[in-house]
Amino acid sequence: MHQKKCVLFDVDGTLVDTEKVTIEALKITMKELYNRDYSRNELNFAVGLPGKHTLHKLGIENIDATLRVWNEQIQKLINEVRIYPQIEETLNSLKNKNIKLGIVTSRYDFEVKEDIMLNEILHHFDLIVTYDESLRPKPYPDQLLKALKELNTNPDEAVYVGDTHYDYGCAKGCNMDFILANWGEVDRRDNFDDKNIKICNKPLDLLHYIIGG
């Protein structure tokens, strides 16, 4: 991988450790509103999908109200959310090399604005592309293509760092390099058939790929 001019990051499971909280809050919401009991494994598919798409897959009709309650439950569990170790240091190092930084996330705009932890690092980024109804969700490449256009960057000059199949498919859809953020609690390599996938086990490892440092 030659040196890149732009690094785009997913949020959940990549910058911010939110997987447990997202699923736990969804479990509570489904029980509270619809008296449905789900195991964590049954809801793991929600990680990386826009909230409305998750609720649609669960057969929910009143999606907007349910999404709001789900988000309120996430806020109640916010003390369990953290920025992954080394993220701040990694972002600083990339910035010091004049590399453009962006966020491309399945979250909606309000979900970014209301996240206290995430807001602590947003100043590092030149661009944030949240999900909205005018774009197809990951794994379609729409959000990454929007980011590249706004940053005036070619796909071969950029890399997308993410943790799910959706992120991988999104990058492949616009011929962009992808790096698997493998610094969560479980080894995410098992979820990928592509055995040549580039992997970083801690955020600072990104520097080796991106700036050769």
ABEGO torsion letter per residue (X at the ends): XBBBABBBBBABGAABBAAAAAAAAAAAAAAAAAGBBBBAAAAAAABGBBAAAAAAAAGBABAAAAAAAAAAAAAAAAAABBBBBGAAAAAAAAAAAGBBBBBBBABBAAAAAABAAAAAAAAABABBBBBBAABBBOABAAAAAAAAAAAGBBAAABBBBBABAAAAAAAAAAGBBBBBBAABABBAAAABABAABBBBABAAAAAAAAAGX
